[in-house]
Amino acid sequence: MTASNSDAEHSWLLPPEMLENSPSKADGLDEKTYRRRTAIFIETAGLQLKFPRLTIATAQVFFQRFYALHSFKTYKRFEIAVTCLFLSGKVEDQVETWRTRNLETVICVCHQQWHSQPPSAPSLKRGSPDAYEAMRQTILKCERVLLHTIAFDLCVQHPYKNLMDTVGMLVRSNLVSNEVSKQIKRFSYELVNHSMRTSLCLQHEPQSIADAAIYFATVHLENLVDHLGQRALPEVLKVKGRLAIDSEELRSIVSQMMELYTVMPNVDPAIRKTYGKLVSSGVIPGVIPRPEGETKGVGSSGTHAACAASPPPPPREPGSSDRRRSDAGLKRSTAGVIQSQGDTEETDSGHVLAHSHAPISKRRKSETGPA
């Protein structure tokens, strides 16, 4: 990273009070939900467009930056999401050909995904040429607004390279074996993917996000080994002291990563056990997500001391029928500003990270977002 790029990246680390008093919150909107669901949509549409992971992540960062300065009530999230994908496709053009990144393809695929239409359905341009042309003009206008909002800063640094470099350093230092490093990379990579659904990229440096993901992965692997009845991996336990992240950053990042799992249905018990261990040990604050009706604490050992003093967990993310009603009420409360462009219900991913060493390809379909 050059000095100028470093300065530009640092300029997007916003102070907490700015995020707490964002335009969307001033308008009384559920900003976290809108950020999460739209980021999931960007990921799903990007995969449908066959965009590389870095291109999708760049689009998500553009989206997060845009709504740090604008309200979801002022700009429709579908239009901005499409614009972010279109712009990121041009920014990362050295990887893919322009054929899959031209505006027509991006609009038609995103429209199809947003409205949950089957691939065989006619494209927006074929089915409604006038609506397509209106959308095309809207996206071109939004692109100008987006570019001005992000100050034409198109150089985005992601945690992925930091993650790979740090794990590589741990291997070279003989702190982890090659086999363990593969599991750490796989699990950490998924955590970083999910972090793009939050505003973490506006709060912390990429290196810190990568370190926090690696830290959580090491704790999770330790729990998996214990769950399988094997002794703890000593090389995994040594990793924690070698990460360049302070306690406050670790607490902030892991807490927000884990907050995503409190609204995801069917969270794997291993995730709850790892989260519970971090809460009970005081590493992070918060409530341990537990399945509905469960009375005992995380794991087989009973209730953690920290859990006993914690308030009940927040309600599970509603199902699709409940979400229709809740989203409809939210639309009415915003005087119909955020709607019409397929602003229907989306679902958060279920059965996430079922096992840290399960092949990512087998888990991808259920983790990418809207069904």
Disulfide bonds with the S-S distance in Angstrom:
none
